[in-house]
Amino acid sequence: MKMTIGILFFVLGNVIAWFQFNSQFVWKWWQDKPVLINTLLAIPMGLCFWYAIKNIVESTEQLWSSKLIGFGVSNVVFAIFTYLFMNESVFTQKTMTCLFLAGMIIYIQIFWK
């Protein structure tokens, strides 16, 4: 259960991070407001990552697991949101290979004991 909660916090944190860093490319309004968007989103994003790591370390008893699961989740979230908002295709050989490897990292960290 803690693993699932940790992964969900990583997903939410990465969604917030995507908007924090990339809204400037999606909406012109955000292009000259880096202080505002960072002020609004940094604390919720940081709290999500903090709870993600806390729950995954409690589940696995390894800090490395949280790092590698977070890396894998971030790549998947980035791919989805970049496709949805920027129309950048996920379906290139290079990107699909990287997403497959990110998925394998998550799988190994969860299931390889």
TARA-V594930 format. One record per backbone hydrogen bond with DSSP energy under -0.5 kcal/mol. NH is the residue of the N-H (numbers start at 1). CO is the residue of the C=O. Records with the same first field share a line. If there is no record, write none. Layout:
NH=CO + CO
//
This chain:
5=1
6=2
7=3
8=4
9=5
10=6
11=7
12=8
13=9
14=10
15=11
16=12
17=13
18=14
19=15
20=16
21=17
22=18
23=19
25=22
26=22
27=23
30=27
31=28
33=30
37=33
38=34
39=35
40=36
41=37
42=38
45=41
46=42
47=43
48=44
49=45
50=46
51=47
52=48
53=49
54=50
55=51
56=52
57=53
58=54
59=55
60=56
61=57
66=62
67=63
68=64
69=65
70=66
71=67
72=68
73=69
74=70
75=71
76=72
77=73
78=74
79=75
80=76
81=77
82=78
83=79
84=80
85=81
86=82
87=83
88=82
89=87
92=90
96=92
97=93
98=94
99=95
100=96
101=97
102=98
103=99
104=100
105=101
106=102
107=103
108=104
109=105
110=106
111=107
112=108
113=111
//
